[in-house]
């Protein structure tokens, strides 16, 4: 893994916005559901329990997409959630879905980026993320911003897609390029970055075995029940790109080169 340390592909937030404003965002919802992360509502429940979410907890969901987790948290606990996302289409759909579920008094959304969060310092009890920080070009800056907007003793709770093993330059480029990731962090890298900020890392968990199972599940869905609909709506070229890319991710997950992890950390008192 060391050969990739400090390297980034030339993907920016504009590229991510393009993906999630177009067929890419629709495809991921088709595969994962509206929460657009591995494990859906069950994984949101687990993370909420580990973050000690309660009714009086104020939560910032960074890269909130369609707002599925934000609505689940608000609907389950009665807490207030702010979703931050850089894609206007995601924000618009999240607002509409939240209003439809009668949760607009608890969940709000703001357009903005993870590297320059439009909030005052010490605003939130929990900064939250699920399988989305892999899109961010500077994970250290992201964590620094999360730390800034957290109240003293606040919790950073997130899951993310990770690099978990050695890979060739081509594998590294192909895997990240398919997803429009600038790079993937490692679990150890996240822990080190949080420790440097002054956080106490309460828990790190490697979820890569489950991640590999989900990669197989997504590929099976793509190539069976979703195939004809994708080709009809978006054409054979998009379908083939998705097929080729997911095949590579399945292989890399099976070989232990990519995976997923969960991190829980607490901000210091001052």
C-alpha positions in Angstrom: 0.0 0.0 0.0 2.9 2.4 0.6 3.5 3.0 -3.1 0.1 4.8 -3.2 0.5 7.0 -0.1 0.0 10.6 -1.0 -1.2 9.8 -4.5 -4.5 11.1 -5.9 -6.3 10.7 -9.1 -7.5 13.9 -10.8 -11.1 13.7 -9.6 -12.7 16.7 -8.0 -16.1 17.5 -6.4 -17.3 18.6 -9.9 -16.8 15.0 -11.1 -18.7 13.6 -8.1 -21.6 16.1 -8.7 -21.7 15.0 -12.4 -22.0 11.3 -11.3 -24.7 11.9 -8.8 -26.6 14.3 -11.0 -26.9 11.8 -13.8 -27.4 8.0 -14.3 -24.6 7.1 -11.8 -26.7 8.4 -8.9 -29.7 6.5 -10.1 -27.7 3.3 -10.6 -26.4 3.4 -7.0 -29.8 3.9 -5.6 -31.1 1.0 -7.7 -28.3 -1.2 -6.3 -28.2 0.0 -2.7 -31.6 1.6 -2.0 -32.1 5.3 -1.1 -29.5 5.2 1.7 -26.8 4.6 -0.9 -24.5 2.8 1.4 -23.6 -0.8 2.2 -26.1 -2.5 4.5 -28.8 0.1 4.3 -31.0 0.9 7.4 -29.4 -1.9 9.4 -26.0 -0.3 9.2 -27.4 3.1 10.0 -29.0 1.6 13.2 -25.6 0.1 14.2 -23.7 3.3 13.7 -26.4 5.3 15.5 -26.1 3.0 18.5 -22.3 3.3 18.5 -22.6 7.1 18.3 -25.1 7.2 21.2 -27.7 9.1 19.2 -30.6 10.4 21.3 -33.5 12.8 21.0 -31.4 15.8 22.0 -28.5 15.0 19.7 -27.7 17.4 16.9 -26.2 15.5 13.9 -24.4 16.7 10.8 -24.5 14.1 8.0 -21.6 14.9 5.8 -22.3 13.9 2.1 -25.9 13.2 2.9 -27.0 12.4 -0.7 -30.8 11.5 -0.8 -31.1 11.9 3.0 -32.1 8.3 3.8 -30.0 8.0 6.9 -30.9 11.5 8.1 -34.6 10.6 7.9 -34.0 7.3 9.7 -32.2 9.0 12.5 -34.9 11.7 12.9 -37.7 9.3 12.6 -36.3 6.8 15.1 -34.8 9.1 17.7 -36.5 12.5 17.2 -33.1 14.1 16.9 -32.3 17.1 14.6 -30.2 16.3 11.6 -28.5 18.6 9.1 -27.5 17.1 5.8 -24.6 18.6 3.9 -24.1 17.7 0.3 -22.4 19.2 -2.8 -24.9 17.9 -5.4 -28.0 20.1 -5.8 -30.0 17.3 -7.4 -29.4 15.2 -4.3 -30.4 18.1 -2.0 -33.6 18.8 -3.9 -34.7 15.1 -3.8 -33.7 14.8 -0.2 -35.9 17.9 0.7 -38.8 16.5 -1.2 -38.6 13.0 0.3 -38.2 14.4 3.8 -41.3 16.6 3.4 -43.3 13.7 2.1 -42.3 11.7 5.3 -43.3 14.7 7.5 -39.8 15.2 8.9 -39.0 18.6 7.6 -39.1 20.1 11.1 -36.3 17.8 12.2 -34.2 17.4 9.0 -32.7 20.2 7.0 -30.2 20.2 4.1 -27.5 22.6 3.0 -25.5 22.7 -0.2 -21.8 22.8 0.5 -18.6 20.8 0.6 -16.9 18.7 3.2 -13.7 20.7 3.0 -15.2 24.0 3.9 -18.3 23.2 6.0 -20.6 26.2 6.2 -21.1 26.0 10.0 -19.7 27.7 13.0 -17.3 25.9 15.3 -18.7 23.7 18.1 -22.2 23.4 16.5 -22.9 19.6 16.4 -22.9 16.7 18.9 -22.2 14.2 16.2 -20.5 14.4 12.7 -21.7 11.4 10.7 -20.8 9.8 7.4 -21.6 6.6 5.6 -19.6 5.3 2.7 -19.1 8.7 1.1 -15.9 10.2 2.4 -14.0 8.1 -0.2 -15.1 10.8 -2.7 -13.4 13.6 -0.8 -10.0 14.8 -2.2 -8.4 15.6 1.2 -9.4 13.3 4.1 -7.2 15.1 6.6 -9.0 18.4 5.8 -12.3 16.7 6.0 -11.6 15.4 9.5 -10.2 18.7 10.5 -13.5 20.4 9.5 -15.5 17.7 11.3 -13.4 18.3 14.4 -14.0 22.1 14.1 -17.8 21.9 13.9 -18.0 19.4 16.7 -18.9 20.4 20.3 -16.3 19.5 23.0 -16.7 15.7 23.7 -18.6 15.4 20.4 -18.5 12.2 18.3 -17.2 11.5 14.8 -19.0 8.3 13.5 -18.5 7.1 10.0 -18.1 4.1 7.7 -16.1 4.3 4.5 -14.7 2.3 1.6 -11.0 1.5 2.1 -7.9 0.3 0.6 -7.1 -2.9 2.6 -4.2 -4.5 0.7 -1.5 -4.1 -1.8 -2.4 -3.6 -5.5 -0.7 -2.8 -8.7 -0.7 0.7 -10.1 -3.3 -0.3 -12.8 -5.6 -1.9 -10.2 -5.4 1.2 -8.0 -6.2 3.4 -11.0 -8.9 1.2 -12.4 -10.7 0.7 -9.1 -10.6 4.4 -8.0 -11.5 5.6 -11.5 -14.6 3.5 -11.8 -15.9 5.1 -8.6 -14.6 8.6 -9.3 -12.6 8.4 -6.0 -9.4 10.5 -5.9 -8.1 7.8 -3.5 -9.1 5.5 -0.7 -7.9 5.9 2.8 -6.9 3.0 5.0 -8.4 2.2 8.4 -5.0 2.9 10.0 -4.7 6.1 8.1 -8.0 7.4 9.4 -7.1 6.4 13.0 -3.8 8.2 12.7 -5.4 11.4 11.3 -8.0 11.5 14.1 -5.3 10.9 16.8 -3.3 13.8 15.4 -6.3 16.1 15.7 -6.6 15.2 19.4 -9.5 12.8 19.1 -9.7 9.7 21.2 -10.4 6.8 18.8 -13.0 4.7 20.6 -13.4 2.0 17.9 -12.2 0.9 14.5 -13.7 -2.2 12.9 -12.8 -3.8 9.6 -16.0 -4.7 7.8 -14.3 -6.0 4.7 -15.7 -9.6 4.7 -19.3 -8.2 4.7 -18.2 -5.7 2.0 -17.1 -8.5 -0.3 -20.5 -10.2 0.1 -22.3 -7.0 -0.8 -20.1 -6.5 -3.9 -21.2 -9.9 -5.1 -24.8 -9.1 -4.3 -24.6 -5.8 -6.3 -23.0 -7.5 -9.2 -25.6 -10.2 -9.2 -28.4 -7.6 -9.2 -26.8 -5.7 -12.0 -26.5 -8.7 -14.3 -29.9 -10.2 -13.6 -33.0 -8.2 -12.6 -31.5 -4.7 -13.4 -29.8 -5.5 -16.7 -32.6 -5.1 -19.2 -34.0 -1.9 -17.5 -30.6 -0.2 -17.5 -29.9 -1.1 -21.1 -33.4 0.1 -22.1 -33.1 3.4 -20.2 -29.5 4.3 -20.5 -28.1 2.1 -23.3 -25.7 -0.8 -23.5 -22.5 1.3 -23.1 -23.4 2.5 -19.6 -24.4 -1.0 -18.7 -21.1 -2.5 -19.9 -19.2 0.1 -18.0 -21.0 -0.8 -14.8 -20.5 -4.5 -15.5 -16.8 -4.1 -16.1 -16.2 -1.8 -13.1 -18.2 -3.9 -10.6 -16.4 -7.1 -11.8 -13.1 -5.5 -10.9 -14.4 -4.4 -7.5 -15.7 -8.0 -6.8 -12.3 -9.4 -7.6 -10.4 -6.9 -5.5 -12.7 -7.4 -2.6 -12.3 -11.2 -2.8 -8.6 -10.7 -2.8 -8.6 -8.5 0.2 -7.4 -5.4 -1.6 -10.4 -3.2 -1.0 -12.9 -3.2 1.8 -14.9 -1.1 4.3 -14.5 0.0 7.9 -16.3 1.7 10.7 -14.7 4.4 12.9 -15.9 6.0 16.2 -13.9 8.8 17.8 -14.5 11.5 20.4 -13.3 15.1 20.4 -11.3 16.4 23.3 -12.9 18.7 25.9 -11.4 21.8 24.4 
